[in-house]
Amino acid sequence: MPRRYSVVCDDDLGDAVEALAREYGLTEQEVLRQLVRRGLETTDDGGNDEPSEVLGH
């Protein structure tokens, strides 16, 4: 079953999401969904040794 989350963004981040949605003909919700999915993929063992700001590593 789908879950619903709420995201609060500052103006700069909101503008970036809005611009991506416009550029690719997507809804802002779909842009956020894809960004979260992509971010989660990079936290998996994908060989990225850089610290994760999200997970505080």
C-alpha distance matrix in Angstrom:
0.0 3.8 6.6 9.9 13.1 16.7 19.5 23.1 25.6 29.3 31.1 31.8 28.3 27.1 29.9 29.0 25.4 26.8 29.4 27.1 25.0 28.3 29.7 26.9 26.0 22.5 20.8 21.0 17.2 17.2 20.1 18.5 15.4 18.0 20.2 17.6 16.7 20.5 21.3 19.1 20.8 24.1 23.5 23.0 26.3 27.3 30.9 30.6 33.1 32.9 31.7 28.2 28.4 24.8 25.1 28.7 30.2
3.8 0.0 3.8 6.7 9.9 13.4 16.0 19.6 21.9 25.7 27.3 28.1 24.6 23.3 26.1 25.2 21.6 23.1 25.7 23.5 21.4 24.8 26.3 23.7 22.8 19.2 17.3 17.3 13.5 13.7 16.5 14.8 11.9 14.8 16.9 14.5 14.1 17.9 18.6 16.9 18.8 22.0 21.6 21.6 25.2 25.8 29.3 28.7 31.2 30.7 29.5 25.9 25.8 22.2 23.0 26.6 28.3
6.6 3.8 0.0 3.8 6.6 10.2 13.1 16.7 19.3 23.1 25.0 26.0 22.5 21.4 24.5 23.9 20.4 22.1 25.0 23.1 21.3 24.8 26.4 24.3 23.6 19.8 17.5 16.7 12.9 14.0 16.3 13.8 11.5 14.8 16.1 13.4 13.8 17.5 17.5 15.9 18.5 21.3 20.5 21.1 24.7 25.6 28.8 27.8 30.0 29.2 27.6 23.9 23.5 19.8 20.6 24.0 26.0
9.9 6.7 3.8 0.0 3.8 6.9 10.0 13.5 16.3 20.0 21.8 23.1 19.9 18.4 21.6 21.4 18.0 19.4 22.6 21.1 19.3 22.6 24.6 22.9 22.0 18.3 15.5 14.2 10.7 12.6 14.7 12.0 10.7 14.4 15.3 12.9 14.3 17.7 17.5 16.7 19.5 21.9 21.3 22.4 26.2 26.7 29.8 28.4 30.5 29.2 27.4 23.7 22.7 19.1 20.6 23.7 26.1
13.1 9.9 6.6 3.8 0.0 3.8 6.6 10.1 13.0 16.7 18.9 20.2 17.0 15.8 19.3 19.2 16.1 17.9 21.1 19.8 18.5 21.9 23.9 22.5 22.1 18.4 15.6 13.5 10.5 12.8 13.9 10.6 10.2 13.8 13.7 11.2 13.4 16.5 15.6 15.1 18.4 20.2 19.4 21.1 24.9 25.4 28.2 26.4 28.2 26.6 24.6 20.9 19.5 16.0 17.7 20.5 23.3
16.7 13.4 10.2 6.9 3.8 0.0 3.8 6.7 9.9 13.5 15.7 17.4 14.5 13.2 16.8 17.2 14.4 16.0 19.4 18.8 17.6 20.8 23.0 22.2 21.8 18.3 15.2 12.5 10.3 13.4 13.8 10.5 11.4 14.9 14.1 12.3 15.2 17.7 16.6 16.9 20.2 21.5 20.9 23.1 26.8 27.0 29.6 27.4 28.9 26.9 24.8 21.1 19.2 16.1 18.3 20.6 23.7
19.5 16.0 13.1 10.0 6.6 3.8 0.0 3.8 6.4 10.1 12.5 13.9 10.9 10.0 13.8 14.0 11.7 13.7 16.9 16.4 15.9 19.0 20.9 20.6 20.7 17.4 14.7 11.4 10.1 12.9 12.3 8.9 10.9 13.7 12.2 10.8 14.3 16.1 14.6 15.7 19.0 19.7 19.3 22.0 25.6 25.5 27.7 25.2 26.7 24.3 22.3 18.7 16.5 13.8 16.6 18.6 21.7
23.1 19.6 16.7 13.5 10.1 6.7 3.8 0.0 3.8 7.0 9.7 11.6 9.5 8.6 12.4 13.4 11.9 13.6 16.7 17.0 16.8 19.5 21.6 21.9 22.0 19.1 16.4 12.8 12.5 15.5 14.4 11.4 14.0 16.4 14.4 13.7 17.3 18.6 16.8 18.3 21.6 21.8 21.4 24.5 27.9 27.7 29.5 26.7 27.8 25.1 22.9 19.6 16.8 14.8 17.8 19.1 22.4
25.6 21.9 19.3 16.3 13.0 9.9 6.4 3.8 0.0 3.8 6.4 7.9 5.8 5.6 9.2 10.1 9.5 11.3 14.0 14.6 15.1 17.5 19.2 20.1 20.6 18.2 15.9 12.1 12.8 15.4 13.4 11.0 14.2 15.9 13.4 13.6 17.3 17.8 16.1 18.3 21.3 20.9 21.1 24.4 27.5 26.9 28.5 25.4 26.6 23.6 21.8 18.8 15.9 14.5 18.0 19.0 22.1
29.3 25.7 23.1 20.0 16.7 13.5 10.1 7.0 3.8 0.0 3.8 5.6 5.5 6.1 8.6 10.1 10.8 12.2 14.3 15.7 16.6 18.4 20.0 21.5 22.2 20.3 18.2 14.5 15.9 18.4 16.0 14.0 17.6 18.8 16.1 16.7 20.4 20.3 18.6 21.1 23.9 23.1 23.4 26.8 29.8 28.9 30.1 26.8 27.7 24.4 22.7 20.1 16.9 16.4 19.9 20.3 23.3
31.1 27.3 25.0 21.8 18.9 15.7 12.5 9.7 6.4 3.8 0.0 3.8 5.6 5.0 6.0 8.6 9.9 10.3 12.0 14.2 15.2 16.2 18.0 20.0 20.5 19.2 17.3 13.9 16.1 18.4 15.9 14.8 18.6 19.6 17.1 18.4 21.9 21.7 20.4 23.3 25.7 25.0 25.7 29.1 32.0 30.8 32.0 28.7 29.9 26.6 25.2 22.8 19.8 19.4 23.1 23.5 26.4
31.8 28.1 26.0 23.1 20.2 17.4 13.9 11.6 7.9 5.6 3.8 0.0 3.8 5.5 5.1 6.3 8.8 9.9 10.5 12.5 14.3 15.4 16.4 18.5 19.7 18.6 17.5 14.2 16.6 18.2 15.1 14.4 18.2 18.4 15.7 17.4 20.7 19.9 18.7 21.9 23.9 22.8 24.0 27.4 30.0 28.4 29.5 26.1 27.3 24.0 23.0 20.9 18.1 18.3 22.0 22.4 24.8
28.3 24.6 22.5 19.9 17.0 14.5 10.9 9.5 5.8 5.5 5.6 3.8 0.0 3.8 5.4 5.0 6.3 8.6 9.8 10.7 12.4 14.3 15.2 16.7 18.0 16.3 15.1 11.6 13.5 15.0 12.0 10.8 14.5 14.8 12.0 13.7 17.0 16.4 15.2 18.3 20.4 19.6 20.7 24.0 26.8 25.4 26.7 23.5 24.9 21.8 20.8 18.3 15.8 15.4 19.2 20.0 22.5
27.1 23.3 21.4 18.4 15.8 13.2 10.0 8.6 5.6 6.1 5.0 5.5 3.8 0.0 3.8 5.4 5.1 6.1 8.5 10.0 10.6 12.3 14.2 15.6 16.1 14.4 12.6 9.1 11.4 13.4 10.9 10.1 13.9 14.8 12.8 14.4 17.7 17.6 16.9 19.8 22.0 21.8 22.9 25.9 29.0 27.6 29.3 26.3 28.0 25.1 24.0 21.3 18.8 17.9 21.6 22.8 25.4
29.9 26.1 24.5 21.6 19.3 16.8 13.8 12.4 9.2 8.6 6.0 5.1 5.4 3.8 0.0 3.8 5.5 5.0 6.0 8.6 9.8 10.5 12.1 14.3 15.0 14.2 13.1 10.2 13.3 14.8 12.0 12.3 16.0 16.3 14.4 16.7 19.7 19.1 18.9 22.0 23.8 23.3 24.9 27.9 30.7 29.0 30.5 27.5 29.3 26.3 25.7 23.3 21.0 20.5 24.3 25.3 27.7
29.0 25.2 23.9 21.4 19.2 17.2 14.0 13.4 10.1 10.1 8.6 6.3 5.0 5.4 3.8 0.0 3.8 5.4 5.1 6.2 8.6 9.9 10.4 12.3 13.9 13.0 12.7 9.9 12.8 13.5 10.1 10.6 14.2 13.7 11.6 14.4 17.0 16.0 15.9 19.3 20.7 20.1 22.0 24.9 27.5 25.6 27.0 24.1 26.1 23.3 23.1 20.7 18.9 18.6 22.3 23.5 25.4
25.4 21.6 20.4 18.0 16.1 14.4 11.7 11.9 9.5 10.8 9.9 8.8 6.3 5.1 5.5 3.8 0.0 3.8 5.4 5.2 6.2 8.7 9.9 10.8 11.8 10.1 9.3 6.3 9.0 9.8 6.6 7.2 10.8 10.8 9.3 12.0 14.5 14.2 14.5 17.5 19.0 19.1 20.9 23.5 26.5 24.7 26.7 24.1 26.3 23.8 23.4 20.7 19.0 18.0 21.6 23.3 25.3
26.8 23.1 22.1 19.4 17.9 16.0 13.7 13.6 11.3 12.2 10.3 9.9 8.6 6.1 5.0 5.4 3.8 0.0 3.8 5.5 5.1 6.3 8.6 10.1 10.3 9.3 8.3 6.0 9.7 10.7 8.4 9.8 13.1 13.4 12.6 15.2 17.6 17.5 18.1 21.0 22.4 22.7 24.6 27.1 30.1 28.2 30.2 27.7 30.0 27.5 27.2 24.4 22.7 21.6 25.2 26.9 29.1
29.4 25.7 25.0 22.6 21.1 19.4 16.9 16.7 14.0 14.3 12.0 10.5 9.8 8.5 6.0 5.1 5.4 3.8 0.0 3.8 5.4 5.1 6.0 8.6 9.8 9.9 10.4 8.9 12.5 12.6 9.8 11.9 15.0 14.3 13.5 16.7 18.6 17.8 18.7 21.9 22.8 22.8 25.1 27.6 30.2 27.9 29.7 27.2 29.6 27.1 27.3 24.9 23.4 22.8 26.5 28.0 29.8
27.1 23.5 23.1 21.1 19.8 18.8 16.4 17.0 14.6 15.7 14.2 12.5 10.7 10.0 8.6 6.2 5.2 5.5 3.8 0.0 3.8 5.4 5.0 6.1 8.2 7.8 9.1 8.0 11.0 10.1 7.0 9.7 12.3 11.0 10.5 14.0 15.5 14.5 15.9 19.0 19.5 19.8 22.3 24.5 27.1 24.8 26.8 24.5 27.2 25.1 25.4 23.0 22.0 21.2 24.7 26.5 28.0
25.0 21.4 21.3 19.3 18.5 17.6 15.9 16.8 15.1 16.6 15.2 14.3 12.4 10.6 9.8 8.6 6.2 5.1 5.4 3.8 0.0 3.8 5.5 5.5 5.6 4.6 5.5 5.4 8.6 7.9 6.0 9.2 11.4 10.9 11.4 14.4 15.7 15.6 17.3 19.9 20.7 21.5 23.9 25.8 28.6 26.6 28.9 26.9 29.7 27.7 27.9 25.1 24.1 22.8 26.1 28.3 30.0
28.3 24.8 24.8 22.6 21.9 20.8 19.0 19.5 17.5 18.4 16.2 15.4 14.3 12.3 10.5 9.9 8.7 6.3 5.1 5.4 3.8 0.0 3.8 5.6 5.2 6.5 7.9 8.5 11.9 11.4 9.8 12.9 15.1 14.5 15.0 18.1 19.4 19.0 20.7 23.5 24.1 24.7 27.3 29.2 31.9 29.6 31.8 29.8 32.6 30.5 30.8 28.3 27.1 26.1 29.5 31.5 33.2
29.7 26.3 26.4 24.6 23.9 23.0 20.9 21.6 19.2 20.0 18.0 16.4 15.2 14.2 12.1 10.4 9.9 8.6 6.0 5.0 5.5 3.8 0.0 3.8 5.8 7.9 10.4 10.9 14.1 12.6 10.6 13.9 15.9 14.3 14.7 18.3 19.1 18.1 20.1 23.0 23.0 23.4 26.3 28.1 30.5 27.9 29.9 28.0 30.9 29.0 29.8 27.5 26.8 26.1 29.4 31.3 32.6
26.9 23.7 24.3 22.9 22.5 22.2 20.6 21.9 20.1 21.5 20.0 18.5 16.7 15.6 14.3 12.3 10.8 10.1 8.6 6.1 5.5 5.6 3.8 0.0 3.8 5.5 8.9 10.3 12.6 10.3 8.9 12.7 13.8 12.0 13.3 16.7 16.9 16.2 18.7 21.2 21.0 21.9 24.9 26.2 28.7 26.1 28.5 27.0 30.1 28.6 29.4 27.0 26.7 25.6 28.7 31.0 32.1
26.0 22.8 23.6 22.0 22.1 21.8 20.7 22.0 20.6 22.2 20.5 19.7 18.0 16.1 15.0 13.9 11.8 10.3 9.8 8.2 5.6 5.2 5.8 3.8 0.0 3.8 7.0 9.5 11.7 9.9 9.7 13.3 14.3 13.4 15.1 18.1 18.4 18.4 20.9 23.1 23.2 24.5 27.2 28.5 31.2 28.9 31.5 30.0 33.2 31.6 32.2 29.5 28.9 27.5 30.6 33.0 34.4
22.5 19.2 19.8 18.3 18.4 18.3 17.4 19.1 18.2 20.3 19.2 18.6 16.3 14.4 14.2 13.0 10.1 9.3 9.9 7.8 4.6 6.5 7.9 5.5 3.8 0.0 3.8 6.4 8.1 6.2 6.6 10.0 10.8 10.4 12.4 15.0 15.4 16.0 18.3 20.2 20.7 22.3 24.7 26.0 28.9 27.0 29.8 28.2 31.4 29.8 30.0 27.1 26.5 24.7 27.7 30.3 31.9
20.8 17.3 17.5 15.5 15.6 15.2 14.7 16.4 15.9 18.2 17.3 17.5 15.1 12.6 13.1 12.7 9.3 8.3 10.4 9.1 5.5 7.9 10.4 8.9 7.0 3.8 0.0 3.8 5.2 5.2 6.4 8.7 9.8 10.8 12.5 14.4 15.4 16.6 18.4 20.1 21.3 22.9 24.8 26.3 29.6 28.0 30.8 29.1 32.0 30.3 30.0 26.8 25.9 23.8 26.8 29.4 31.3
21.0 17.3 16.7 14.2 13.5 12.5 11.4 12.8 12.1 14.5 13.9 14.2 11.6 9.1 10.2 9.9 6.3 6.0 8.9 8.0 5.4 8.5 10.9 10.3 9.5 6.4 3.8 0.0 3.8 5.4 5.0 6.2 8.6 9.9 10.5 12.3 14.2 15.2 16.3 18.3 19.9 21.2 22.8 24.7 28.1 26.6 29.3 27.2 29.8 27.8 27.2 24.0 22.7 20.7 23.9 26.3 28.4
17.2 13.5 12.9 10.7 10.5 10.3 10.1 12.5 12.8 15.9 16.1 16.6 13.5 11.4 13.3 12.8 9.0 9.7 12.5 11.0 8.6 11.9 14.1 12.6 11.7 8.1 5.2 3.8 0.0 3.8 5.5 5.2 6.1 8.7 9.9 10.6 12.3 14.2 15.2 16.5 18.4 20.1 21.3 23.0 26.5 25.5 28.4 26.6 29.2 27.5 26.7 23.3 22.2 19.7 22.5 25.3 27.4
17.2 13.7 14.0 12.6 12.8 13.4 12.9 15.5 15.4 18.4 18.4 18.2 15.0 13.4 14.8 13.5 9.8 10.7 12.6 10.1 7.9 11.4 12.6 10.3 9.9 6.2 5.2 5.4 3.8 0.0 3.8 5.4 4.9 6.1 8.5 9.9 10.5 12.1 14.0 15.3 16.4 18.4 20.1 21.4 24.7 23.4 26.5 25.0 27.9 26.5 26.3 23.0 22.5 20.1 22.8 25.7 27.4
20.1 16.5 16.3 14.7 13.9 13.8 12.3 14.4 13.4 16.0 15.9 15.1 12.0 10.9 12.0 10.1 6.6 8.4 9.8 7.0 6.0 9.8 10.6 8.9 9.7 6.6 6.4 5.0 5.5 3.8 0.0 3.8 5.4 5.2 6.1 8.6 9.9 10.5 12.1 14.2 15.3 16.6 18.6 20.4 23.5 21.9 24.6 22.7 25.6 23.9 23.8 20.7 20.0 18.1 21.1 23.7 25.4
18.5 14.8 13.8 12.0 10.6 10.5 8.9 11.4 11.0 14.0 14.8 14.4 10.8 10.1 12.3 10.6 7.2 9.8 11.9 9.7 9.2 12.9 13.9 12.7 13.3 10.0 8.7 6.2 5.2 5.4 3.8 0.0 3.8 5.4 5.0 6.1 8.5 9.8 10.3 12.2 14.1 15.3 16.6 18.7 22.1 21.0 23.6 21.6 24.1 22.3 21.7 18.3 17.4 15.1 18.1 20.7 22.7
15.4 11.9 11.5 10.7 10.2 11.4 10.9 14.0 14.2 17.6 18.6 18.2 14.5 13.9 16.0 14.2 10.8 13.1 15.0 12.3 11.4 15.1 15.9 13.8 14.3 10.8 9.8 8.6 6.1 4.9 5.4 3.8 0.0 3.8 5.5 5.3 6.2 8.6 9.9 10.7 12.4 14.5 15.7 17.0 20.5 19.6 22.7 21.2 24.0 22.8 22.2 18.8 18.5 15.8 18.2 21.3 22.9
18.0 14.8 14.8 14.4 13.8 14.9 13.7 16.4 15.9 18.8 19.6 18.4 14.8 14.8 16.3 13.7 10.8 13.4 14.3 11.0 10.9 14.5 14.3 12.0 13.4 10.4 10.8 9.9 8.7 6.1 5.2 5.4 3.8 0.0 3.8 5.5 5.0 6.0 8.4 9.8 10.5 12.4 14.4 15.6 18.8 17.3 20.3 18.9 22.1 21.0 21.0 18.0 18.2 16.0 18.4 21.4 22.5
20.2 16.9 16.1 15.3 13.7 14.1 12.2 14.4 13.4 16.1 17.1 15.7 12.0 12.8 14.4 11.6 9.3 12.6 13.5 10.5 11.4 15.0 14.7 13.3 15.1 12.4 12.5 10.5 9.9 8.5 6.1 5.0 5.5 3.8 0.0 3.8 5.4 5.1 6.0 8.5 9.8 10.7 12.6 14.6 17.7 16.2 18.8 16.8 19.6 18.0 17.9 14.8 14.7 12.9 15.6 18.3 19.5
17.6 14.5 13.4 12.9 11.2 12.3 10.8 13.7 13.6 16.7 18.4 17.4 13.7 14.4 16.7 14.4 12.0 15.2 16.7 14.0 14.4 18.1 18.3 16.7 18.1 15.0 14.4 12.3 10.6 9.9 8.6 6.1 5.3 5.5 3.8 0.0 3.8 5.4 5.0 6.1 8.6 9.9 10.7 12.7 16.2 15.6 18.3 16.5 19.0 17.7 17.0 13.5 13.5 10.9 13.1 16.2 17.7
16.7 14.1 13.8 14.3 13.4 15.2 14.3 17.3 17.3 20.4 21.9 20.7 17.0 17.7 19.7 17.0 14.5 17.6 18.6 15.5 15.7 19.4 19.1 16.9 18.4 15.4 15.4 14.2 12.3 10.5 9.9 8.5 6.2 5.0 5.4 3.8 0.0 3.8 5.4 5.2 6.2 8.8 10.1 11.0 14.4 13.6 16.8 15.8 18.7 18.1 17.9 14.8 15.6 13.1 14.7 18.1 18.8
20.5 17.9 17.5 17.7 16.5 17.7 16.1 18.6 17.8 20.3 21.7 19.9 16.4 17.6 19.1 16.0 14.2 17.5 17.8 14.5 15.6 19.0 18.1 16.2 18.4 16.0 16.6 15.2 14.2 12.1 10.5 9.8 8.6 6.0 5.1 5.4 3.8 0.0 3.8 5.4 5.1 6.4 8.9 10.2 13.1 11.4 14.3 13.0 16.2 15.5 15.9 13.2 14.4 12.7 14.5 17.5 17.8
21.3 18.6 17.5 17.5 15.6 16.6 14.6 16.8 16.1 18.6 20.4 18.7 15.2 16.9 18.9 15.9 14.5 18.1 18.7 15.9 17.3 20.7 20.1 18.7 20.9 18.3 18.4 16.3 15.2 14.0 12.1 10.3 9.9 8.4 6.0 5.0 5.4 3.8 0.0 3.8 5.4 5.2 6.6 9.1 12.2 11.1 13.5 11.5 14.1 13.0 12.7 9.7 10.7 9.0 10.9 13.7 14.3
19.1 16.9 15.9 16.7 15.1 16.9 15.7 18.3 18.3 21.1 23.3 21.9 18.3 19.8 22.0 19.3 17.5 21.0 21.9 19.0 19.9 23.5 23.0 21.2 23.1 20.2 20.1 18.3 16.5 15.3 14.2 12.2 10.7 9.8 8.5 6.1 5.2 5.4 3.8 0.0 3.8 5.4 5.2 6.7 10.3 10.3 13.2 11.9 14.5 14.0 13.6 10.5 12.0 9.6 10.3 13.7 14.0
20.8 18.8 18.5 19.5 18.4 20.2 19.0 21.6 21.3 23.9 25.7 23.9 20.4 22.0 23.8 20.7 19.0 22.4 22.8 19.5 20.7 24.1 23.0 21.0 23.2 20.7 21.3 19.9 18.4 16.4 15.3 14.1 12.4 10.5 9.8 8.6 6.2 5.1 5.4 3.8 0.0 3.8 5.4 5.3 8.3 7.4 10.8 10.3 13.5 13.8 14.3 12.0 14.2 12.6 13.0 16.1 15.6
24.1 22.0 21.3 21.9 20.2 21.5 19.7 21.8 20.9 23.1 25.0 22.8 19.6 21.8 23.3 20.1 19.1 22.7 22.8 19.8 21.5 24.7 23.4 21.9 24.5 22.3 22.9 21.2 20.1 18.4 16.6 15.3 14.5 12.4 10.7 9.9 8.8 6.4 5.2 5.4 3.8 0.0 3.8 5.4 7.5 6.0 8.4 6.9 10.1 10.1 10.9 9.1 11.7 10.9 11.4 14.0 13.1
23.5 21.6 20.5 21.3 19.4 20.9 19.3 21.4 21.1 23.4 25.7 24.0 20.7 22.9 24.9 22.0 20.9 24.6 25.1 22.3 23.9 27.3 26.3 24.9 27.2 24.7 24.8 22.8 21.3 20.1 18.6 16.6 15.7 14.4 12.6 10.7 10.1 8.9 6.6 5.2 5.4 3.8 0.0 3.8 6.5 7.1 9.1 7.7 9.6 9.8 9.5 7.3 10.2 9.0 8.5 11.3 10.3
23.0 21.6 21.1 22.4 21.1 23.1 22.0 24.5 24.4 26.8 29.1 27.4 24.0 25.9 27.9 24.9 23.5 27.1 27.6 24.5 25.8 29.2 28.1 26.2 28.5 26.0 26.3 24.7 23.0 21.4 20.4 18.7 17.0 15.6 14.6 12.7 11.0 10.2 9.1 6.7 5.3 5.4 3.8 0.0 3.8 5.4 8.2 8.5 10.8 12.2 12.4 10.8 13.9 12.6 11.5 14.3 12.9
26.3 25.2 24.7 26.2 24.9 26.8 25.6 27.9 27.5 29.8 32.0 30.0 26.8 29.0 30.7 27.5 26.5 30.1 30.2 27.1 28.6 31.9 30.5 28.7 31.2 28.9 29.6 28.1 26.5 24.7 23.5 22.1 20.5 18.8 17.7 16.2 14.4 13.1 12.2 10.3 8.3 7.5 6.5 3.8 0.0 3.8 5.6 7.3 9.2 11.6 12.7 12.2 15.7 15.2 13.7 15.9 13.6
27.3 25.8 25.6 26.7 25.4 27.0 25.5 27.7 26.9 28.9 30.8 28.4 25.4 27.6 29.0 25.6 24.7 28.2 27.9 24.8 26.6 29.6 27.9 26.1 28.9 27.0 28.0 26.6 25.5 23.4 21.9 21.0 19.6 17.3 16.2 15.6 13.6 11.4 11.1 10.3 7.4 6.0 7.1 5.4 3.8 0.0 3.8 5.6 8.7 10.9 12.8 12.4 15.9 15.7 15.1 17.1 15.0
30.9 29.3 28.8 29.8 28.2 29.6 27.7 29.5 28.5 30.1 32.0 29.5 26.7 29.3 30.5 27.0 26.7 30.2 29.7 26.8 28.9 31.8 29.9 28.5 31.5 29.8 30.8 29.3 28.4 26.5 24.6 23.6 22.7 20.3 18.8 18.3 16.8 14.3 13.5 13.2 10.8 8.4 9.1 8.2 5.6 3.8 0.0 3.8 6.0 9.0 11.6 12.3 16.0 16.6 15.8 17.1 14.3
30.6 28.7 27.8 28.4 26.4 27.4 25.2 26.7 25.4 26.8 28.7 26.1 23.5 26.3 27.5 24.1 24.1 27.7 27.2 24.5 26.9 29.8 28.0 27.0 30.0 28.2 29.1 27.2 26.6 25.0 22.7 21.6 21.2 18.9 16.8 16.5 15.8 13.0 11.5 11.9 10.3 6.9 7.7 8.5 7.3 5.6 3.8 0.0 3.8 5.6 8.3 9.1 12.6 13.7 13.3 14.3 11.8
33.1 31.2 30.0 30.5 28.2 28.9 26.7 27.8 26.6 27.7 29.9 27.3 24.9 28.0 29.3 26.1 26.3 30.0 29.6 27.2 29.7 32.6 30.9 30.1 33.2 31.4 32.0 29.8 29.2 27.9 25.6 24.1 24.0 22.1 19.6 19.0 18.7 16.2 14.1 14.5 13.5 10.1 9.6 10.8 9.2 8.7 6.0 3.8 0.0 3.8 6.5 8.7 12.2 13.9 13.0 13.1 10.0
32.9 30.7 29.2 29.2 26.6 26.9 24.3 25.1 23.6 24.4 26.6 24.0 21.8 25.1 26.3 23.3 23.8 27.5 27.1 25.1 27.7 30.5 29.0 28.6 31.6 29.8 30.3 27.8 27.5 26.5 23.9 22.3 22.8 21.0 18.0 17.7 18.1 15.5 13.0 14.0 13.8 10.1 9.8 12.2 11.6 10.9 9.0 5.6 3.8 0.0 3.8 6.4 9.2 11.7 11.5 11.0 8.6
31.7 29.5 27.6 27.4 24.6 24.8 22.3 22.9 21.8 22.7 25.2 23.0 20.8 24.0 25.7 23.1 23.4 27.2 27.3 25.4 27.9 30.8 29.8 29.4 32.2 30.0 30.0 27.2 26.7 26.3 23.8 21.7 22.2 21.0 17.9 17.0 17.9 15.9 12.7 13.6 14.3 10.9 9.5 12.4 12.7 12.8 11.6 8.3 6.5 3.8 0.0 3.8 6.3 8.9 8.4 7.3 5.1
28.2 25.9 23.9 23.7 20.9 21.1 18.7 19.6 18.8 20.1 22.8 20.9 18.3 21.3 23.3 20.7 20.7 24.4 24.9 23.0 25.1 28.3 27.5 27.0 29.5 27.1 26.8 24.0 23.3 23.0 20.7 18.3 18.8 18.0 14.8 13.5 14.8 13.2 9.7 10.5 12.0 9.1 7.3 10.8 12.2 12.4 12.3 9.1 8.7 6.4 3.8 0.0 3.8 5.4 5.4 5.7 5.2
28.4 25.8 23.5 22.7 19.5 19.2 16.5 16.8 15.9 16.9 19.8 18.1 15.8 18.8 21.0 18.9 19.0 22.7 23.4 22.0 24.1 27.1 26.8 26.7 28.9 26.5 25.9 22.7 22.2 22.5 20.0 17.4 18.5 18.2 14.7 13.5 15.6 14.4 10.7 12.0 14.2 11.7 10.2 13.9 15.7 15.9 16.0 12.6 12.2 9.2 6.3 3.8 0.0 3.8 5.6 5.0 6.7
24.8 22.2 19.8 19.1 16.0 16.1 13.8 14.8 14.5 16.4 19.4 18.3 15.4 17.9 20.5 18.6 18.0 21.6 22.8 21.2 22.8 26.1 26.1 25.6 27.5 24.7 23.8 20.7 19.7 20.1 18.1 15.1 15.8 16.0 12.9 10.9 13.1 12.7 9.0 9.6 12.6 10.9 9.0 12.6 15.2 15.7 16.6 13.7 13.9 11.7 8.9 5.4 3.8 0.0 3.8 5.6 8.0
25.1 23.0 20.6 20.6 17.7 18.3 16.6 17.8 18.0 19.9 23.1 22.0 19.2 21.6 24.3 22.3 21.6 25.2 26.5 24.7 26.1 29.5 29.4 28.7 30.6 27.7 26.8 23.9 22.5 22.8 21.1 18.1 18.2 18.4 15.6 13.1 14.7 14.5 10.9 10.3 13.0 11.4 8.5 11.5 13.7 15.1 15.8 13.3 13.0 11.5 8.4 5.4 5.6 3.8 0.0 3.8 5.6
28.7 26.6 24.0 23.7 20.5 20.6 18.6 19.1 19.0 20.3 23.5 22.4 20.0 22.8 25.3 23.5 23.3 26.9 28.0 26.5 28.3 31.5 31.3 31.0 33.0 30.3 29.4 26.3 25.3 25.7 23.7 20.7 21.3 21.4 18.3 16.2 18.1 17.5 13.7 13.7 16.1 14.0 11.3 14.3 15.9 17.1 17.1 14.3 13.1 11.0 7.3 5.7 5.0 5.6 3.8 0.0 3.8
30.2 28.3 26.0 26.1 23.3 23.7 21.7 22.4 22.1 23.3 26.4 24.8 22.5 25.4 27.7 25.4 25.3 29.1 29.8 28.0 30.0 33.2 32.6 32.1 34.4 31.9 31.3 28.4 27.4 27.4 25.4 22.7 22.9 22.5 19.5 17.7 18.8 17.8 14.3 14.0 15.6 13.1 10.3 12.9 13.6 15.0 14.3 11.8 10.0 8.6 5.1 5.2 6.7 8.0 5.6 3.8 0.0
